[in-house]
Each structure stands twice: as C-alpha cells, then as structure tokens.
Amino acid sequence: MLNDIQLFNHEQRDALKESAKSSPRRRANHNVHKSYEDLVQRLFIAMEPDSYVRPHRHTQQHKWEFFMAVEGSIDLLFFDDNSVLTKRITLSAGGDCVGVEIPPNVWHATVCFEPVVFMEVKQGPYEVMDDKGFASWAPEEGEVAVAAFLEKLKGAELGAQF
C-alpha cells in the first residue's frame, strides 16, 4: 500500500515546467491517475504564456472539472452559447482564489501571462474522442489565426464577443 503513495515535489514540478517549455503545445502534464479508465482523473499541468487552449465544454452531464493553482497564475475565461465572455476568474497560488470547479457544459478556456503550474481534477474515464466539444468560433490548434486569437482572449473584457 505504501508503494502506491505518489508525491509531486519541487524536482518533478521543475521538470514538468521544462517539458512545457520544449513542447510544441507549450504545456505538459504529469498524470497522477494510473489510467484513462480511472473514475477520477488527476493531473498537474505546466503551461507557458503562448500555449493555446481552444475554448471548449465538456458535454457529458457528469464531466465537471476542478482547477487549482500550484505556482503562478492562470485566468479561466467563461463564455455563453453566443461566444460572449461572461466571466473571468484568476487563480493564483497563494492568492485570494486558488481553485475553481467548472460544471459540465460550460464554455471555457484558459490563458496565462507567466509560466504556471496547476492541478486539474475531473470525472473519468477520459475518452479522447468524447472529452471536449470545441467552440466553432475559435480556431483549431495549429491554425495561423491562433496567435492573434490568443492575444484577443488575453485582453478580452467581459461582454467581448468572439
């Protein structure tokens, strides 16, 4: 039983941050869960400021998500069905708000202005083909329009429409 205890220490955090820097997607994750079949998915994610997380929602009614800042800050952006920014929450390690739970079927995206490490916990199992419904009004990862769109997300104020 004690062999199953998993730690996430400073050395692992630093290695995860280095992996994010060298990743084409500019983020990396360290899974705590043993398999995609686990009923609760737990992972640490390191993300660079130029990483693009396409706005999406989890359409399955039991697929909530929880985020908690471990190091640095990350903004969560929330949109209505008409692509209007309705809420922006900043999670900051050691700040006023360190965590947030997102219910199913809520459009959201993440942006950061500095390297960040956060923990994500979500209902499993993880189903690659059915995990996310992406916003049709946002460019796909890798498209030329991504850089400009990411800058628009970062500077967006409540009420902005995408």
OpenMM code with the backbone's topology and positions (N, CA, C; nanometers):
from openmm import Vec3, app, unit

residues = "MET LEU ASN ASP ILE GLN LEU PHE ASN HIS GLU GLN ARG ASP ALA LEU LYS GLU SER ALA LYS SER SER PRO ARG ARG ARG ALA ASN HIS ASN VAL HIS LYS SER TYR GLU ASP LEU VAL GLN ARG LEU PHE ILE ALA MET GLU PRO ASP SER TYR VAL ARG PRO HIS ARG HIS THR GLN GLN HIS LYS TRP GLU PHE PHE MET ALA VAL GLU GLY SER ILE ASP LEU LEU PHE PHE ASP ASP ASN SER VAL LEU THR LYS ARG ILE THR LEU SER ALA GLY GLY ASP CYS VAL GLY VAL GLU ILE PRO PRO ASN VAL TRP HIS ALA THR VAL CYS PHE GLU PRO VAL VAL PHE MET GLU VAL LYS GLN GLY PRO TYR GLU VAL MET ASP ASP LYS GLY PHE ALA SER TRP ALA PRO GLU GLU GLY GLU VAL ALA VAL ALA ALA PHE LEU GLU LYS LEU LYS GLY ALA GLU LEU GLY ALA GLN PHE".split()
positions = [
    Vec3(0.0818, -0.1198, 0.0000),
    Vec3(0.0000, 0.0000, 0.0000),
    Vec3(0.0861, 0.1261, 0.0000),
    Vec3(0.1896, 0.1304, 0.0814),
    Vec3(0.2735, 0.2499, 0.0866),
    Vec3(0.3475, 0.2733, -0.0441),
    Vec3(0.3682, 0.1679, -0.1218),
    Vec3(0.4338, 0.1839, -0.2510),
    Vec3(0.3462, 0.2594, -0.3510),
    Vec3(0.2156, 0.2688, -0.3230),
    Vec3(0.1232, 0.3383, -0.4115),
    Vec3(0.1164, 0.4887, -0.3854),
    Vec3(0.1803, 0.5356, -0.2787),
    Vec3(0.1784, 0.6782, -0.2480),
    Vec3(0.2588, 0.7524, -0.3539),
    Vec3(0.1980, 0.8579, -0.4088),
    Vec3(0.2647, 0.9375, -0.5113),
    Vec3(0.2887, 1.0782, -0.4591),
    Vec3(0.4075, 1.1258, -0.4789),
    Vec3(0.4430, 1.2618, -0.4399),
    Vec3(0.4616, 1.3462, -0.5652),
    Vec3(0.4359, 1.4739, -0.5521),
    Vec3(0.4685, 1.5703, -0.6578),
    Vec3(0.5510, 1.6777, -0.5895),
    Vec3(0.6826, 1.6681, -0.6072),
    Vec3(0.7731, 1.7576, -0.5359),
    Vec3(0.8294, 1.8666, -0.6284),
    Vec3(0.9156, 1.9504, -0.5730),
    Vec3(0.9733, 2.0615, -0.6496),
    Vec3(1.0529, 2.0125, -0.7702),
    Vec3(1.1222, 1.9023, -0.7537),
    Vec3(1.2008, 1.8474, -0.8652),
    Vec3(1.1096, 1.8070, -0.9814),
    Vec3(0.9994, 1.7394, -0.9518),
    Vec3(0.9043, 1.6998, -1.0549),
    Vec3(0.8359, 1.8216, -1.1165),
    Vec3(0.8044, 1.9198, -1.0329),
    Vec3(0.7425, 2.0429, -1.0831),
    Vec3(0.8358, 2.1136, -1.1803),
    Vec3(0.9635, 2.1240, -1.1432),
    Vec3(1.0612, 2.1904, -1.2301),
    Vec3(1.0801, 2.1140, -1.3610),
    Vec3(1.0817, 1.9816, -1.3536),
    Vec3(1.0939, 1.9001, -1.4752),
    Vec3(0.9710, 1.9180, -1.5637),
    Vec3(0.8544, 1.9283, -1.5035),
    Vec3(0.7314, 1.9485, -1.5789),
    Vec3(0.7337, 2.0844, -1.6493),
    Vec3(0.7838, 2.1859, -1.5800),
    Vec3(0.7954, 2.3192, -1.6414),
    Vec3(0.8918, 2.3173, -1.7591),
    Vec3(1.0005, 2.2449, -1.7468),
    Vec3(1.0960, 2.2328, -1.8583),
    Vec3(1.0327, 2.1591, -1.9762),
    Vec3(0.9541, 2.0563, -1.9474),
    Vec3(0.8840, 1.9831, -2.0539),
    Vec3(0.7880, 2.0751, -2.1284),
    Vec3(0.7192, 2.1614, -2.0552),
    Vec3(0.6252, 2.2546, -2.1181),
    Vec3(0.6989, 2.3504, -2.2103),
    Vec3(0.8141, 2.3980, -2.1670),
    Vec3(0.8928, 2.4918, -2.2485),
    Vec3(0.9346, 2.4301, -2.3814),
    Vec3(0.9652, 2.3015, -2.3801),
    Vec3(1.0139, 2.2364, -2.5020),
    Vec3(0.9038, 2.1693, -2.5834),
    Vec3(0.7826, 2.1697, -2.5331),
    Vec3(0.6706, 2.1066, -2.6028),
    Vec3(0.6171, 2.1977, -2.7134),
    Vec3(0.5836, 2.1413, -2.8293),
    Vec3(0.5219, 2.2226, -2.9350),
    Vec3(0.3920, 2.2904, -2.8895),
    Vec3(0.3189, 2.2268, -2.7982),
    Vec3(0.1932, 2.2835, -2.7477),
    Vec3(0.2178, 2.3811, -2.6323),
    Vec3(0.3413, 2.3889, -2.5861),
    Vec3(0.3839, 2.4795, -2.4795),
    Vec3(0.3133, 2.4513, -2.3463),
    Vec3(0.2802, 2.3237, -2.3265),
    Vec3(0.2293, 2.2773, -2.1980),
    Vec3(0.2603, 2.1291, -2.1863),
    Vec3(0.2610, 2.0821, -2.0617),
    Vec3(0.2898, 1.9413, -2.0355),
    Vec3(0.2124, 1.9006, -1.9113),
    Vec3(0.1821, 1.7731, -1.9016),
    Vec3(0.1100, 1.7259, -1.7835),
    Vec3(0.1785, 1.6056, -1.7208),
    Vec3(0.1547, 1.5925, -1.5922),
    Vec3(0.2031, 1.4789, -1.5125),
    Vec3(0.0786, 1.4140, -1.4529),
    Vec3(0.0432, 1.2965, -1.5044),
    Vec3(-0.0762, 1.2276, -1.4574),
    Vec3(-0.0510, 1.1609, -1.3230),
    Vec3(-0.1413, 1.1839, -1.2304),
    Vec3(-0.1375, 1.1160, -1.1013),
    Vec3(-0.2198, 0.9880, -1.1105),
    Vec3(-0.3274, 0.9922, -1.1880),
    Vec3(-0.4103, 0.8723, -1.2061),
    Vec3(-0.3302, 0.7667, -1.2840),
    Vec3(-0.3653, 0.6425, -1.2638),
    Vec3(-0.2903, 0.5322, -1.3246),
    Vec3(-0.3312, 0.5056, -1.4701),
    Vec3(-0.4583, 0.5325, -1.5036),
    Vec3(-0.5035, 0.5040, -1.6396),
    Vec3(-0.6165, 0.5985, -1.6775),
    Vec3(-0.6410, 0.6092, -1.8080),
    Vec3(-0.7519, 0.6905, -1.8566),
    Vec3(-0.8868, 0.6327, -1.8149),
    Vec3(-0.8870, 0.5089, -1.7684),
    Vec3(-1.0102, 0.4440, -1.7242),
    Vec3(-1.0471, 0.4808, -1.5808),
    Vec3(-0.9541, 0.5402, -1.5044),
    Vec3(-0.9835, 0.5772, -1.3653),
    Vec3(-1.1050, 0.6692, -1.3608),
    Vec3(-1.1867, 0.6538, -1.2568),
    Vec3(-1.3091, 0.7317, -1.2452),
    Vec3(-1.2835, 0.8770, -1.2081),
    Vec3(-1.1658, 0.9056, -1.1539),
    Vec3(-1.1251, 1.0432, -1.1279),
    Vec3(-0.9874, 1.0624, -1.1912),
    Vec3(-0.9789, 1.1591, -1.2809),
    Vec3(-0.8540, 1.1926, -1.3488),
    Vec3(-0.7875, 1.3065, -1.2714),
    Vec3(-0.6597, 1.2907, -1.2361),
    Vec3(-0.5869, 1.3889, -1.1573),
    Vec3(-0.4546, 1.4162, -1.2260),
    Vec3(-0.4264, 1.5414, -1.2563),
    Vec3(-0.3018, 1.5722, -1.3246),
    Vec3(-0.2519, 1.7113, -1.2902),
    Vec3(-0.1201, 1.7248, -1.2905),
    Vec3(-0.0542, 1.8538, -1.2788),
    Vec3(-0.0207, 1.8988, -1.4204),
    Vec3(-0.0411, 2.0259, -1.4475),
    Vec3(-0.0156, 2.0806, -1.5800),
    Vec3(0.0739, 2.2032, -1.5669),
    Vec3(0.1793, 2.2070, -1.6468),
    Vec3(0.2623, 2.3268, -1.6586),
    Vec3(0.2294, 2.3888, -1.7935),
    Vec3(0.2119, 2.5204, -1.7947),
    Vec3(0.1705, 2.5887, -1.9166),
    Vec3(0.2501, 2.7172, -1.9334),
    Vec3(0.2915, 2.7420, -2.0563),
    Vec3(0.3630, 2.8642, -2.0923),
    Vec3(0.2634, 2.9682, -2.1443),
    Vec3(0.2987, 3.0966, -2.1382),
    Vec3(0.2051, 3.2020, -2.1799),
    Vec3(0.1607, 3.1952, -2.3264),
    Vec3(0.2363, 3.1296, -2.4115),
    Vec3(0.1963, 3.1197, -2.5523),
    Vec3(0.1263, 2.9885, -2.5853),
    Vec3(0.0810, 2.9160, -2.4827),
    Vec3(0.0051, 2.7928, -2.5036),
    Vec3(-0.1410, 2.8294, -2.5304),
    Vec3(-0.1983, 2.7662, -2.6313),
    Vec3(-0.3371, 2.7931, -2.6697),
    Vec3(-0.4265, 2.6771, -2.6280),
    Vec3(-0.5238, 2.7081, -2.5451),
    Vec3(-0.6257, 2.6105, -2.5068),
    Vec3(-0.7556, 2.6575, -2.5720),
    Vec3(-0.7948, 2.5872, -2.6770),
    Vec3(-0.9139, 2.6264, -2.7533),
    Vec3(-1.0379, 2.6228, -2.6643),
    Vec3(-1.1200, 2.7284, -2.6686),
    Vec3(-1.2441, 2.7256, -2.5907),
    Vec3(-1.3240, 2.5973, -2.6188),
    Vec3(-1.3745, 2.5405, -2.5110),
    Vec3(-1.4442, 2.4126, -2.5214),
    Vec3(-1.5398, 2.3949, -2.4039),
    Vec3(-1.6162, 2.2894, -2.4092),
    Vec3(-1.7017, 2.2495, -2.2976),
    Vec3(-1.7052, 2.0979, -2.2937),
    Vec3(-1.7361, 2.0457, -2.1772),
    Vec3(-1.7475, 1.9013, -2.1582),
    Vec3(-1.8972, 1.8701, -2.1580),
    Vec3(-1.9424, 1.8087, -2.2645),
    Vec3(-2.0860, 1.7946, -2.2881),
    Vec3(-2.1517, 1.6818, -2.2089),
    Vec3(-2.0734, 1.5888, -2.1597),
    Vec3(-2.1336, 1.4810, -2.0805),
    Vec3(-2.1751, 1.5382, -1.9445),
    Vec3(-2.2949, 1.5082, -1.9025),
    Vec3(-2.3532, 1.5721, -1.7838),
    Vec3(-2.2808, 1.5415, -1.6525),
    Vec3(-2.1919, 1.4458, -1.6510),
    Vec3(-2.1187, 1.4141, -1.5287),
    Vec3(-1.9727, 1.4624, -1.5351),
    Vec3(-1.9352, 1.5345, -1.6386),
    Vec3(-1.7944, 1.5730, -1.6592),
    Vec3(-1.7647, 1.7144, -1.6084),
    Vec3(-1.7520, 1.7285, -1.4773),
    Vec3(-1.7074, 1.8526, -1.4152),
    Vec3(-1.5550, 1.8577, -1.4192),
    Vec3(-1.4989, 1.9741, -1.3907),
    Vec3(-1.3534, 1.9908, -1.3809),
    Vec3(-1.3223, 2.0799, -1.2610),
    Vec3(-1.2094, 2.0542, -1.1989),
    Vec3(-1.1616, 2.1383, -1.0891),
    Vec3(-1.0178, 2.1789, -1.1202),
    Vec3(-0.9881, 2.3078, -1.1072),
    Vec3(-0.8529, 2.3597, -1.1278),
    Vec3(-0.8036, 2.4228, -0.9982),
    Vec3(-0.6748, 2.4047, -0.9676),
    Vec3(-0.6139, 2.4689, -0.8519),
    Vec3(-0.4733, 2.5147, -0.8888),
    Vec3(-0.4437, 2.6423, -0.8663),
    Vec3(-0.3117, 2.6973, -0.8957),
    Vec3(-0.2103, 2.6456, -0.7942),
    Vec3(-0.0975, 2.5967, -0.8444),
    Vec3(0.0109, 2.5466, -0.7603),
    Vec3(0.1266, 2.6469, -0.7574),
    Vec3(0.1555, 2.7039, -0.8751),
    Vec3(0.2612, 2.8052, -0.8866),
    Vec3(0.2225, 2.9025, -0.9974),
    Vec3(0.2274, 3.0311, -0.9688),
    Vec3(0.1913, 3.1306, -1.0685),
    Vec3(0.0413, 3.1544, -1.0726),
    Vec3(-0.0050, 3.2109, -1.1845),
    Vec3(-0.1462, 3.2466, -1.2011),
    Vec3(-0.1971, 3.2002, -1.3367),
    Vec3(-0.3261, 3.1739, -1.3401),
    Vec3(-0.3930, 3.1341, -1.4640),
    Vec3(-0.5322, 3.1965, -1.4645),
    Vec3(-0.5740, 3.2457, -1.5802),
    Vec3(-0.7086, 3.3006, -1.5956),
    Vec3(-0.7975, 3.1967, -1.6622),
    Vec3(-0.9157, 3.1792, -1.6065),
    Vec3(-1.0185, 3.0962, -1.6695),
    Vec3(-1.1228, 3.1902, -1.7271),
    Vec3(-1.1522, 3.1704, -1.8540),
    Vec3(-1.2489, 3.2527, -1.9253),
    Vec3(-1.3736, 3.1690, -1.9510),
    Vec3(-1.4903, 3.2288, -1.9271),
    Vec3(-1.6165, 3.1582, -1.9447),
    Vec3(-1.7023, 3.2331, -2.0470),
    Vec3(-1.7684, 3.1584, -2.1325),
    Vec3(-1.8446, 3.2144, -2.2435),
    Vec3(-1.9874, 3.1600, -2.2419),
    Vec3(-2.0784, 3.2384, -2.2990),
    Vec3(-2.2143, 3.1873, -2.3165),
    Vec3(-2.2240, 3.1179, -2.4532),
    Vec3(-2.3422, 3.0713, -2.4873),
    Vec3(-2.3603, 2.9980, -2.6134),
    Vec3(-2.3447, 3.0858, -2.7376),
    Vec3(-2.3394, 3.2179, -2.7183),
    Vec3(-2.3222, 3.3115, -2.8300),
    Vec3(-2.1789, 3.3638, -2.8381),
    Vec3(-2.0862, 3.2970, -2.7720),
    Vec3(-1.9431, 3.3290, -2.7722),
    Vec3(-1.9095, 3.4607, -2.7029),
    Vec3(-1.9935, 3.5026, -2.6089),
    Vec3(-1.9690, 3.6247, -2.5328),
    Vec3(-1.8982, 3.5882, -2.4020),
    Vec3(-1.7903, 3.6622, -2.3705),
    Vec3(-1.7181, 3.6412, -2.2447),
    Vec3(-1.8054, 3.6903, -2.1295),
    Vec3(-1.8439, 3.5984, -2.0412),
    Vec3(-1.9360, 3.6314, -1.9322),
    Vec3(-1.8697, 3.6369, -1.7954),
    Vec3(-1.7537, 3.5723, -1.7830),
    Vec3(-1.6851, 3.5701, -1.6528),
    Vec3(-1.5376, 3.5417, -1.6766),
    Vec3(-1.4549, 3.6021, -1.5920),
    Vec3(-1.3109, 3.5798, -1.5963),
    Vec3(-1.2651, 3.5640, -1.4525),
    Vec3(-1.2027, 3.4506, -1.4232),
    Vec3(-1.1554, 3.4228, -1.2876),
    Vec3(-1.0047, 3.4000, -1.2929),
    Vec3(-0.9321, 3.4689, -1.2071),
    Vec3(-0.7878, 3.4483, -1.1960),
    Vec3(-0.7603, 3.3588, -1.0766),
    Vec3(-0.6943, 3.2461, -1.1031),
    Vec3(-0.6469, 3.1589, -0.9964),
    Vec3(-0.5004, 3.1922, -0.9739),
    Vec3(-0.4621, 3.2097, -0.8484),
    Vec3(-0.3245, 3.2461, -0.8185),
    Vec3(-0.2770, 3.1696, -0.6959),
    Vec3(-0.1670, 3.0974, -0.7096),
    Vec3(-0.1109, 3.0235, -0.5962),
    Vec3(-0.0814, 3.1239, -0.4849),
    Vec3(-0.1379, 3.1024, -0.3696),
    Vec3(-0.1181, 3.1933, -0.2575),
    Vec3(-0.2031, 3.3185, -0.2646),
    Vec3(-0.2906, 3.3300, -0.3661),
    Vec3(-0.3748, 3.4483, -0.3824),
    Vec3(-0.5113, 3.4305, -0.3191),
    Vec3(-0.6011, 3.5239, -0.3510),
    Vec3(-0.7368, 3.5195, -0.2955),
    Vec3(-0.8150, 3.3990, -0.3441),
    Vec3(-0.7984, 3.3643, -0.4714),
    Vec3(-0.8700, 3.2499, -0.5288),
    Vec3(-0.7671, 3.1520, -0.5851),
    Vec3(-0.7616, 3.0333, -0.5305),
    Vec3(-0.6635, 2.9340, -0.5762),
    Vec3(-0.7273, 2.8216, -0.6567),
    Vec3(-0.8608, 2.8066, -0.6469),
    Vec3(-0.9250, 2.6958, -0.7155),
    Vec3(-1.0660, 2.7281, -0.7597),
    Vec3(-1.1131, 2.6514, -0.8588),
    Vec3(-1.2490, 2.6681, -0.9092),
    Vec3(-1.2969, 2.5347, -0.9668),
    Vec3(-1.4252, 2.5070, -0.9456),
    Vec3(-1.4859, 2.3902, -1.0085),
    Vec3(-1.5791, 2.4379, -1.1188),
    Vec3(-1.5665, 2.3753, -1.2357),
    Vec3(-1.6461, 2.4106, -1.3526),
    Vec3(-1.7485, 2.3001, -1.3765),
    Vec3(-1.8762, 2.3347, -1.3759),
    Vec3(-1.9767, 2.2316, -1.4009),
    Vec3(-1.9758, 2.1865, -1.5470),
    Vec3(-2.0400, 2.0758, -1.5764),
    Vec3(-2.0482, 2.0288, -1.7149),
    Vec3(-2.1162, 2.1311, -1.8053),
    Vec3(-2.0810, 2.1252, -1.9326),
    Vec3(-2.1486, 2.2002, -2.0386),
    Vec3(-2.1277, 2.3516, -2.0305),
    Vec3(-2.0193, 2.3959, -1.9697),
    Vec3(-1.9873, 2.5382, -1.9597),
    Vec3(-1.8696, 2.5665, -2.0527),
    Vec3(-1.8886, 2.6615, -2.1458),
    Vec3(-1.7800, 2.7000, -2.2365),
    Vec3(-1.6697, 2.7672, -2.1566),
    Vec3(-1.5449, 2.7240, -2.1769),
    Vec3(-1.4340, 2.7843, -2.1042),
    Vec3(-1.3026, 2.7672, -2.1795),
    Vec3(-1.2061, 2.8483, -2.1396),
    Vec3(-1.0700, 2.8404, -2.1920),
    Vec3(-0.9773, 2.8903, -2.0814),
    Vec3(-0.8489, 2.8649, -2.0969),
    Vec3(-0.7505, 2.9143, -2.0012),
    Vec3(-0.6430, 2.9930, -2.0741),
    Vec3(-0.5940, 3.0968, -2.0075),
    Vec3(-0.4801, 3.1739, -2.0569),
    Vec3(-0.3909, 3.2069, -1.9383),
    Vec3(-0.2632, 3.2263, -1.9666),
    Vec3(-0.1724, 3.2696, -1.8603),
    Vec3(-0.0770, 3.3747, -1.9168),
    Vec3(-0.0267, 3.4580, -1.8287),
    Vec3(0.0628, 3.5664, -1.8668),
    Vec3(0.2054, 3.5403, -1.8190),
    Vec3(0.2221, 3.4320, -1.7474),
    Vec3(0.3512, 3.3871, -1.6958),
    Vec3(0.3454, 3.2348, -1.6909),
    Vec3(0.4603, 3.1690, -1.6845),
    Vec3(0.4539, 3.0228, -1.6686),
    Vec3(0.3735, 2.9882, -1.5428),
    Vec3(0.2932, 2.8842, -1.5524),
    Vec3(0.2055, 2.8461, -1.4422),
    Vec3(0.2072, 2.6947, -1.4271),
    Vec3(0.1859, 2.6486, -1.3053),
    Vec3(0.1628, 2.5069, -1.2773),
    Vec3(0.0307, 2.5004, -1.2012),
    Vec3(-0.0586, 2.4153, -1.2483),
    Vec3(-0.1865, 2.3997, -1.1809),
    Vec3(-0.2246, 2.2527, -1.1790),
    Vec3(-0.3196, 2.2215, -1.0928),
    Vec3(-0.3699, 2.0847, -1.0854),
    Vec3(-0.5103, 2.0827, -1.1427),
    Vec3(-0.5377, 1.9802, -1.2198),
    Vec3(-0.6715, 1.9595, -1.2745),
    Vec3(-0.7225, 1.8258, -1.2236),
    Vec3(-0.8452, 1.8266, -1.1784),
    Vec3(-0.9133, 1.7042, -1.1361),
    Vec3(-1.0450, 1.7023, -1.2122),
    Vec3(-1.0766, 1.5888, -1.2726),
    Vec3(-1.2023, 1.5792, -1.3463),
    Vec3(-1.2549, 1.4371, -1.3407),
    Vec3(-1.3827, 1.4273, -1.3662),
    Vec3(-1.4501, 1.2983, -1.3677),
    Vec3(-1.3990, 1.2146, -1.4839),
    Vec3(-1.3664, 1.0899, -1.4575),
    Vec3(-1.3258, 0.9976, -1.5621),
    Vec3(-1.4426, 0.9058, -1.5968),
    Vec3(-1.4163, 0.8081, -1.6799),
    Vec3(-1.2903, 0.7875, -1.7517),
    Vec3(-1.2704, 0.8920, -1.8613),
    Vec3(-1.1447, 0.9116, -1.8991),
    Vec3(-1.1101, 1.0049, -2.0059),
    Vec3(-1.1328, 0.9357, -2.1394),
    Vec3(-1.2180, 0.9964, -2.2211),
    Vec3(-1.2499, 0.9408, -2.3526),
    Vec3(-1.2034, 1.0407, -2.4579),
    Vec3(-1.0945, 1.0109, -2.5246),
    Vec3(-1.0290, 1.1035, -2.6160),
    Vec3(-1.1271, 1.1622, -2.7176),
    Vec3(-1.2103, 1.0801, -2.7766),
    Vec3(-1.2997, 1.1261, -2.8825),
    Vec3(-1.4238, 1.1980, -2.8294),
    Vec3(-1.4518, 1.1867, -2.7000),
    Vec3(-1.5757, 1.2415, -2.6462),
    Vec3(-1.5521, 1.3326, -2.5267),
    Vec3(-1.4259, 1.3751, -2.5059),
    Vec3(-1.3944, 1.4536, -2.3870),
    Vec3(-1.4374, 1.5987, -2.3993),
    Vec3(-1.4203, 1.6584, -2.5165),
    Vec3(-1.4455, 1.8009, -2.5330),
    Vec3(-1.5295, 1.8279, -2.6568),
    Vec3(-1.6144, 1.9297, -2.6437),
    Vec3(-1.6814, 1.9872, -2.7592),
    Vec3(-1.6179, 2.1231, -2.7825),
    Vec3(-1.5474, 2.1398, -2.8932),
    Vec3(-1.4757, 2.2641, -2.9188),
    Vec3(-1.5673, 2.3698, -2.9789),
    Vec3(-1.5372, 2.4956, -2.9475),
    Vec3(-1.6143, 2.6086, -2.9982),
    Vec3(-1.5847, 2.6290, -3.1462),
    Vec3(-1.6889, 2.6325, -3.2272),
    Vec3(-1.6709, 2.6521, -3.3709),
    Vec3(-1.6204, 2.7927, -3.4035),
    Vec3(-1.6383, 2.8867, -3.3123),
    Vec3(-1.5967, 3.0253, -3.3327),
    Vec3(-1.4504, 3.0498, -3.2945),
    Vec3(-1.3800, 2.9458, -3.2533),
    Vec3(-1.2388, 2.9580, -3.2149),
    Vec3(-1.1536, 2.8744, -3.3099),
    Vec3(-1.0361, 2.9267, -3.3497),
    Vec3(-0.9520, 2.8492, -3.4418),
    Vec3(-0.9024, 2.7195, -3.3783),
    Vec3(-0.8808, 2.6211, -3.4639),
    Vec3(-0.8236, 2.4944, -3.4179),
    Vec3(-0.6770, 2.5141, -3.3845),
    Vec3(-0.6282, 2.4331, -3.2930),
    Vec3(-0.4865, 2.4362, -3.2585),
    Vec3(-0.4030, 2.4181, -3.3850),
    Vec3(-0.2991, 2.4999, -3.3998),
    Vec3(-0.2106, 2.4883, -3.5146),
    Vec3(-0.2456, 2.5786, -3.6315),
    Vec3(-0.3659, 2.6361, -3.6324),
    Vec3(-0.4042, 2.7253, -3.7409),
    Vec3(-0.3299, 2.8588, -3.7289),
    Vec3(-0.3123, 2.9266, -3.8408),
    Vec3(-0.2415, 3.0542, -3.8457),
    Vec3(-0.3076, 3.1584, -3.7549),
    Vec3(-0.4379, 3.1545, -3.7433),
    Vec3(-0.5130, 3.2552, -3.6669),
    Vec3(-0.4981, 3.2422, -3.5159),
    Vec3(-0.4332, 3.1366, -3.4683),
    Vec3(-0.4262, 3.1102, -3.3246),
    Vec3(-0.3550, 3.2219, -3.2479),
    Vec3(-0.2419, 3.2696, -3.2941),
    Vec3(-0.1653, 3.3702, -3.2195),
    Vec3(-0.2488, 3.4960, -3.1951),
    Vec3(-0.3150, 3.5462, -3.2973),
    Vec3(-0.3979, 3.6662, -3.2824),
    Vec3(-0.5182, 3.6387, -3.1925),
    Vec3(-0.5771, 3.5209, -3.2057),
    Vec3(-0.6922, 3.4853, -3.1232),
    Vec3(-0.6519, 3.4746, -2.9762),
    Vec3(-0.5364, 3.4152, -2.9494),
    Vec3(-0.4874, 3.4032, -2.8115),
    Vec3(-0.4672, 3.5418, -2.7509),
    Vec3(-0.4123, 3.6340, -2.8265),
    Vec3(-0.3940, 3.7707, -2.7759),
    Vec3(-0.5283, 3.8367, -2.7480),
    Vec3(-0.6267, 3.8102, -2.8327),
    Vec3(-0.7613, 3.8641, -2.8104),
    Vec3(-0.8208, 3.8063, -2.6814),
    Vec3(-0.8025, 3.6762, -2.6593),
    Vec3(-0.8504, 3.6143, -2.5353),
    Vec3(-0.7848, 3.6784, -2.4137),
    Vec3(-0.6541, 3.6980, -2.4215),
    Vec3(-0.5801, 3.7524, -2.3067),
    Vec3(-0.6268, 3.8931, -2.2706),
    Vec3(-0.6622, 3.9728, -2.3711),
    Vec3(-0.7016, 4.1106, -2.3455),
    Vec3(-0.8511, 4.1330, -2.3342),
    Vec3(-0.9289, 4.0276, -2.3490),
    Vec3(-1.0744, 4.0424, -2.3547),
    Vec3(-1.1338, 4.0881, -2.2220),
    Vec3(-1.2301, 4.1763, -2.2331),
    Vec3(-1.3065, 4.2206, -2.1175),
    Vec3(-1.4452, 4.1581, -2.1231),
    Vec3(-1.5128, 4.1554, -2.0091),
    Vec3(-1.6472, 4.0997, -2.0034),
    Vec3(-1.7348, 4.1659, -2.1085),
    Vec3(-1.8128, 4.0835, -2.1759),
    Vec3(-1.9013, 4.1315, -2.2814),
    Vec3(-1.8422, 4.1205, -2.4198),
    Vec3(-1.7115, 4.0928, -2.4283),
    Vec3(-1.6486, 4.0773, -2.5597),
    Vec3(-1.7084, 3.9554, -2.6297),
    Vec3(-1.7335, 3.9703, -2.7574),
    Vec3(-1.7868, 3.8578, -2.8350),
    Vec3(-1.6799, 3.8061, -2.9297),
    Vec3(-1.6724, 3.6766, -2.9370),
    Vec3(-1.5753, 3.6121, -3.0238),
    Vec3(-1.6495, 3.5521, -3.1401),
] * unit.nanometer
topology = app.Topology()
chain = topology.addChain("A")
for resn in residues:
    res = topology.addResidue(resn, chain)
    for name in ("N", "CA", "C"):
        topology.addAtom(name, app.Element.getBySymbol(name[0]), res)
